[in-house]
């Protein structure tokens, strides 16, 4: 039991330090941006889902899962949309753990209320716009203007399917070259040109792949949770 507890803590600490000092995470951690805060919300809500899963075995209620729904809605609209990338993983995990607890009128009704309360933070934009502040981009003083701002119409046409059909480089180049080059740049344990550069680049990735398969053999429900989040927030 002590050995297993040590391995769990050591694995968690290793992963945490690798992520904390990864290239893109470190860059965003030292600037005034919303990405690190969104990552914190992602971690907290995933932890909430796991606590809920443990509580189901003990006959506890769904309050903490509803809280996770509220926090995702609040942060997704009030902080950064990237926070909701964990939602598909949490949903699949909840269905695998206890679908009856989620697919019922009471829970779904309370979840809708939680989402509405969380997203209501955007009404601040309309209230603020009516005060005629010096900086008032979008001027969302009407419902139509507020929706235009929330749907990001100022950025022009977009969306996943539009992007896929209007790509300027081949899919193979974007994934096979650009994406995996970006992945390799995340964990530079030693500087470029160093004799151990390859080891410093691939060691974290190999540990991650090994951990993924080890996780799959031990606990498939939480593996689906993490694997779905990894897919939704990467490829």
C-alpha positions as CSV (number, residue, x, y, z in Angstrom):
1,X,0.0,0.0,0.0
2,X,2.8,2.4,0.8
3,X,4.6,1.6,-2.4
4,X,1.4,2.2,-4.5
5,X,0.8,5.5,-2.6
6,X,4.3,6.6,-3.3
7,X,4.0,5.7,-7.0
8,X,0.8,7.7,-7.3
9,X,2.2,10.8,-5.6
10,X,5.5,10.6,-7.5
11,X,3.7,10.2,-10.8
12,X,1.4,13.1,-10.1
13,X,4.3,15.3,-9.0
14,X,6.3,14.4,-12.1
15,X,3.4,15.2,-14.5
16,X,2.7,18.4,-12.7
17,X,6.3,19.6,-12.9
18,X,6.6,18.6,-16.5
19,X,3.5,20.6,-17.4
20,X,4.4,23.6,-15.2
21,X,7.7,24.0,-17.0
22,X,6.5,23.1,-20.5
23,X,7.0,25.7,-23.1
24,X,3.5,27.0,-23.8
25,X,2.3,26.7,-20.2
26,X,5.3,28.6,-18.8
27,X,4.9,31.3,-21.4
28,X,1.3,31.9,-20.4
29,X,2.0,31.6,-16.7
30,X,4.2,34.7,-16.7
31,X,1.9,37.0,-18.7
32,X,-1.4,38.7,-17.9
33,X,-3.6,36.2,-19.9
34,X,-6.6,34.1,-19.2
35,X,-5.1,30.7,-20.3
36,X,-3.5,29.7,-17.0
37,X,-6.7,30.6,-15.1
38,X,-8.7,28.5,-17.6
39,X,-6.3,25.6,-17.0
40,X,-6.9,25.9,-13.3
41,X,-10.7,25.8,-13.8
42,X,-10.2,22.7,-16.0
43,X,-8.1,21.0,-13.3
44,X,-10.6,21.9,-10.5
45,X,-13.7,20.7,-12.4
46,X,-12.0,17.4,-13.4
47,X,-11.1,16.9,-9.7
48,X,-14.8,17.6,-8.9
49,X,-15.9,15.0,-11.3
50,X,-13.5,12.4,-9.8
51,X,-14.7,13.2,-6.3
52,X,-18.3,12.8,-7.5
53,X,-17.3,9.4,-9.0
54,X,-15.9,8.3,-5.6
55,X,-19.0,9.6,-3.9
56,X,-21.3,7.6,-6.1
57,X,-19.8,4.4,-4.6
58,X,-20.6,5.7,-1.1
59,X,-24.2,6.7,-2.0
60,X,-23.5,10.4,-2.0
61,X,-25.5,13.0,-4.1
62,X,-24.7,14.9,-7.2
63,X,-24.1,18.4,-5.7
64,X,-20.4,18.5,-6.6
65,X,-21.0,17.5,-10.2
66,X,-23.6,20.2,-10.5
67,X,-21.1,22.6,-9.0
68,X,-18.6,21.6,-11.7
69,X,-21.3,22.4,-14.4
70,X,-21.8,25.8,-12.9
71,X,-18.1,26.6,-12.6
72,X,-17.5,25.6,-16.3
73,X,-20.4,27.8,-17.4
74,X,-19.2,30.7,-15.3
75,X,-15.5,30.4,-16.4
76,X,-16.4,29.5,-20.0
77,X,-18.4,32.7,-20.5
78,X,-16.7,35.0,-18.0
79,X,-13.1,34.0,-18.4
80,X,-12.1,31.9,-21.5
81,X,-14.0,29.4,-23.6
82,X,-11.0,27.0,-23.4
83,X,-12.2,26.1,-19.9
84,X,-15.1,24.1,-21.3
85,X,-12.8,21.8,-23.3
86,X,-13.0,19.3,-20.4
87,X,-16.8,19.1,-20.6
88,X,-17.0,16.2,-23.1
89,X,-14.6,14.2,-21.0
90,X,-16.6,14.9,-17.8
91,X,-19.8,14.0,-19.5
92,X,-18.5,10.7,-20.8
93,X,-17.1,9.9,-17.4
94,X,-20.4,10.7,-15.6
95,X,-22.3,8.4,-18.1
96,X,-19.9,5.6,-17.5
97,X,-20.0,5.9,-13.7
98,X,-23.7,6.2,-13.3
99,X,-25.8,7.2,-16.2
100,X,-29.0,7.0,-14.2
101,X,-27.7,9.7,-11.9
102,X,-27.2,12.1,-14.9
103,X,-29.9,11.1,-17.4
104,X,-32.9,12.1,-15.2
105,X,-35.2,15.1,-15.2
106,X,-34.1,16.4,-11.8
107,X,-30.4,16.4,-12.6
108,X,-30.8,17.8,-16.1
109,X,-33.1,20.5,-14.9
110,X,-30.7,21.6,-12.2
111,X,-27.8,21.4,-14.7
112,X,-29.7,23.8,-17.0
113,X,-30.3,26.2,-14.1
114,X,-26.6,26.0,-13.2
115,X,-25.6,26.8,-16.7
116,X,-28.0,29.8,-16.9
117,X,-26.8,31.2,-13.6
118,X,-23.2,30.8,-14.7
119,X,-23.6,32.3,-18.2
120,X,-25.6,35.2,-16.7
121,X,-22.3,36.8,-15.9
122,X,-22.2,38.1,-19.5
123,X,-25.1,40.5,-18.7
124,X,-22.3,42.6,-17.1
125,X,-21.2,43.6,-20.6
126,X,-24.7,45.0,-21.4
127,X,-24.9,46.8,-18.0
128,X,-21.4,48.2,-18.5
129,X,-22.1,49.3,-22.1
130,X,-25.0,51.5,-20.9
131,X,-22.6,53.4,-18.6
132,X,-20.7,54.7,-21.7
133,X,-17.2,53.7,-20.6
134,X,-14.2,55.1,-22.4
135,X,-13.4,51.7,-23.9
136,X,-16.5,49.9,-25.0
137,X,-15.7,47.5,-27.9
138,X,-18.7,46.0,-29.6
139,X,-21.0,48.4,-27.6
140,X,-23.3,45.4,-26.5
141,X,-26.1,47.6,-25.2
142,X,-28.8,45.6,-27.0
143,X,-29.5,41.9,-27.0
144,X,-28.5,41.7,-30.7
145,X,-25.2,43.4,-30.1
146,X,-24.5,41.3,-27.1
147,X,-25.1,38.1,-29.1
148,X,-22.9,39.4,-31.9
149,X,-20.1,39.9,-29.4
150,X,-20.5,36.6,-27.7
151,X,-20.6,34.7,-31.0
152,X,-17.4,36.5,-32.0
153,X,-18.9,37.9,-35.2
154,X,-16.2,40.6,-35.2
155,X,-13.6,37.9,-36.2
156,X,-15.5,37.1,-39.4
157,X,-16.4,33.6,-40.6
158,X,-15.1,30.8,-38.5
159,X,-16.0,27.5,-36.8
160,X,-14.4,24.1,-37.2
161,X,-16.1,23.1,-40.4
162,X,-15.3,26.5,-42.1
163,X,-11.6,26.2,-41.0
164,X,-11.4,22.6,-42.3
165,X,-12.8,23.5,-45.7
166,X,-10.7,26.6,-46.1
167,X,-7.3,25.4,-44.8
168,X,-4.3,26.9,-46.5
169,X,-2.0,24.0,-45.9
170,X,-2.5,20.3,-46.2
171,X,-3.9,18.4,-43.3
172,X,-0.9,16.1,-43.3
173,X,1.5,19.1,-43.1
174,X,-0.5,20.7,-40.3
175,X,-0.7,17.6,-38.2
176,X,2.4,15.6,-39.2
177,X,4.7,18.6,-39.2
178,X,3.4,21.6,-37.4
179,X,1.5,20.0,-34.5
180,X,4.0,17.3,-33.6
181,X,6.8,19.9,-33.9
182,X,4.9,22.0,-31.4
183,X,4.5,18.9,-29.1
184,X,8.2,18.2,-29.1
185,X,9.0,21.8,-28.2
186,X,7.0,21.6,-25.0
187,X,9.5,19.6,-22.9
188,X,12.9,21.0,-23.6
189,X,14.8,19.7,-20.5
190,X,18.1,20.8,-22.0
191,X,19.0,23.5,-24.4
192,X,19.2,23.1,-28.2
193,X,22.4,21.6,-29.4
194,X,23.1,19.8,-26.1
195,X,24.2,16.1,-26.4
196,X,21.1,15.1,-24.3
197,X,18.7,17.2,-26.3
198,X,16.9,14.1,-27.8
199,X,16.6,12.5,-24.4
200,X,15.2,15.7,-22.9
201,X,12.6,16.0,-25.7
202,X,11.4,12.5,-25.9
203,X,11.7,11.3,-22.2
204,X,8.5,13.2,-21.0
205,X,6.6,12.0,-24.1
206,X,7.6,8.4,-23.6
207,X,6.7,8.5,-19.9
208,X,3.3,10.0,-20.9
209,X,2.6,7.2,-23.4
210,X,3.7,4.6,-20.9
211,X,1.5,6.2,-18.2
212,X,-1.4,6.2,-20.7
213,X,-1.3,2.5,-21.3
214,X,-0.7,1.8,-17.6
215,X,-3.7,3.9,-16.7
216,X,-5.9,2.0,-19.3
217,X,-5.1,-1.3,-17.7
218,X,-6.0,-0.1,-14.2
219,X,-9.1,2.1,-14.6
220,X,-10.9,2.5,-17.8
221,X,-13.5,5.0,-16.7
222,X,-11.0,7.6,-15.6
223,X,-8.9,6.8,-18.7
224,X,-11.8,7.8,-20.9
225,X,-12.1,11.0,-19.0
226,X,-8.4,12.0,-19.4
227,X,-8.1,10.6,-23.0
228,X,-11.1,12.6,-24.1
229,X,-9.8,15.8,-22.5
230,X,-6.4,15.2,-24.1
231,X,-8.0,14.7,-27.5
232,X,-10.3,17.7,-27.2
233,X,-7.6,20.0,-26.1
234,X,-5.0,18.9,-28.7
235,X,-5.8,17.3,-32.0
